[in-house]
Amino acid sequence: MIVIKEAERTYHLGDEDIHALDGLSLEIKKGEFIALVGPSGSGKSTLMNVIGALDSLDSGSISVDGQDLSKLSDSGKAMYRRKKVGFVFQTFNLQARLTALENVELPLMLDGIPRKKRRDLALEALSKVHLSDRVRHVPSELSGGQQQRVAIARAIVNRPEILLADEPTGNLDSKSGEQIMKLLKSLNEQEQVTIVMVTHNEDHAAFAHRVLHMLDGNISHTRNGRKKEVYG
Amino acid sequence: MKFYDLLATSFRNLFRQKARTVLTVISMMIGAFLIAIMMSVGNGLKQFMVSQVTLFANTSTIAVQANVDFAQAFGMSLGGGVAEFEEESPQVQDPAGEGQNDSVNGVPDFLSEAFLDQEDLEKLQEIDGVSEAAFETYVTPDYIRLAEDESPKLLISMYGVPSGIRDRVKFSSVDRALLERDDAIVLSDSYAEAWNMDREDLVGETVLVRMTQTGDTGVSGMGMGMTGNIPSDAGEQEGPGEPLRQEFELVVAGLFEKSIFSQISFITPQQSDILRAFVSGQELSEFSEEEQAFEIIVVAEDDDQVDAVDRRIEDLGYQSSTFDEAVGQIGVVFDILGVALSGFGAIAMLVASIGIANTLLMAIYERTREIGVMKAVGATRSTIGLLFTMEAAWLGIIGGTVGLLFTKLFGDAVNFILHEGISIGSATLLEGFLADYPTFDVSVFSIGIVLLVLGVTAGVAIVAGLYPAWRASRLDPVVALSR
């Protein structure tokens, strides 16, 4: 359960103050699938980064399962990101020199898990994203959709409770995008992973339980996601 | 993150910009090479000097001198400045403070204090664990020649030393039975060359040394082996005409490996007494009885007892120095020299460390986004910092290793060339300067150099990497990911 209260986050760009989060309050239940939509600069990415403990609040609070993230030390935050959260980026952010398998192993390596075990866990994660036949390929040998699936495998290899996906389909063609969305949906349904996803694609937003519209650092309105046909 | 994974990941990162890595390693290599070559040359010179010392001493010997402060005796007090004049103070300084003023034969009083005499010799011989003790004396003949050959050669000095020294000279050829004889002489093997003989043939040959009677007792100046006999009838004058000359027969018992002291030789103390008695014009018995010397060489029964014997000698109030002490002093000098010469290498290494810092700062710039991803997937600041620090350490260690390899190759090549010279076919381009010193290498590589150079290169590199590592660790992941 993610609880955000009165969140304020202001960036200073030259003389201008940008209120990326402006008094935002939000509760996300465990196992929920949330889509964040809204114009760029409305604070979607900042909200994601705050949930992922990559960014911190100027005021207000955020707690995850009762843990106040602002109270975590640097290594505590690193541990939190390693154990509880998985990140998926629009541009995949895979390491170009590493194979798919090595990319997926990276969080496990940071966690100090022995070689053999991390190989097994990474292979398992790659099979979940249907890439068992591409484990020795480097990113440049993979299509965009395949690269994003590797990135998802990397995000879930530690079995996180929360998956933070920042425009995961933004760089993909519609067919690959659809595949990624189905993958996220099955992770959400079968593994009860809480998903917070930024998207500009209305069809993809419809995969979520709740769609939050953001404007000027706050939630302007909320609507129910899940159109029937998605589940058809 | 596991240490092994840190090592492996940072190592792998070296290959991302190969040209830059190679250039950085080369700069480190030059520093390592300079340091290592200077130290190995220092090592070579040190070993050479130590091998020279081993002519006059070995691990069973102790050099004993009277406990006299020569500096004070000569009116030199370090940092003492000029003393105030006092009316009551005696005109003549008396450092020994015993009120004696019986300078004999023009020998200043404090010098006679510095002499060791028969009484001292007997005291030392009686010490527990001492097998023999003898005055260290030397005498210079006019020449040395083979019995059946008329080509005399110069011989600078013949040292009378106990068998404990003669027997343990580094021989190139020796007849141990002859070594026992009182008339034995041990020469440098350069005399075999001078007389065009095989070393083995020269051993056993009879040689003649010519002495000239001067009435000189040997007290002529300060220095090693300085020896003095104070004649009872001081002031004896040589008569006019030709001085008395005589050739003495000696047998060559062994040849020692050529060293910088190629014109010295070793004889027995007994033989030294005979020769010096002749030179002084005294009877042997009279000469021996009154013999004095600056140094007595004491030989311990075995090497393990040297330190104990050394302590007993010092307890009796003498100054003494063992082989290890003498060599230790030489070692310190050359170690300091090696470190001083390594200064060039240190400067090169400083430059290299700037290169390392630059390389890593560039790498941070290039990998900013990747660092952000690493943080997003759970890397701590210290993990990021360690990765960069270790990358620096790798650069240093690789540079150091390559530098050491070059040092080894270069040193071996120089040693080879100095021993063998350079010749193409029959044409000699360069003489082997060290052809006569087969056991002397200019460059002596050692495990100590390897460890020190690797330690220094890794250490310098790590220090150079600290700032880049700190910068990398402080990168804001949100900013890094947006790049």
Contacts between the chains, C-beta under 8 A, distances in Angstrom:
chain1	res1	chain2	res2	distance
A	49	B	478	5.3
A	52	B	376	6.9
A	54	B	375	7.1
A	54	B	376	6.2
A	54	B	477	4.6
A	54	B	478	5.4
A	54	B	481	7.5
A	55	B	478	5.0
A	74	B	380	6.1
A	74	B	381	5.1
A	75	B	380	4.6
A	75	B	381	7.7
A	75	B	382	7.3
A	78	B	375	7.3
A	78	B	378	5.3
A	78	B	379	6.2
A	78	B	380	4.0
A	78	B	381	7.8
A	78	B	383	7.6
A	79	B	378	7.2
A	81	B	375	7.6
A	81	B	376	6.4
A	81	B	377	6.8
A	81	B	378	4.7
A	82	B	377	7.0
A	82	B	378	2.9
A	83	B	378	7.7
A	87	B	376	4.6
A	87	B	377	6.8
A	89	B	373	7.8
A	89	B	481	7.2
A	93	B	369	6.9
A	93	B	370	8.0
A	93	B	372	7.9
A	93	B	373	4.6
A	93	B	376	7.9
A	93	B	481	7.4
A	95	B	370	6.2
A	95	B	373	7.4
A	97	B	12	7.6
A	97	B	16	6.8
A	106	B	374	7.5
A	106	B	377	5.8
A	107	B	377	4.3
A	107	B	378	5.3
A	109	B	1	6.2
A	109	B	2	7.5
A	109	B	5	5.0
A	109	B	9	7.6
A	110	B	1	5.2
A	110	B	374	7.3
A	110	B	377	6.4
A	110	B	378	4.7
A	110	B	379	5.2
A	110	B	383	6.5
A	111	B	1	7.9
A	111	B	378	6.6
A	112	B	1	5.9
A	112	B	2	5.1
A	112	B	5	7.9
A	114	B	2	7.7
A	154	B	377	6.7
A	158	B	378	7.7
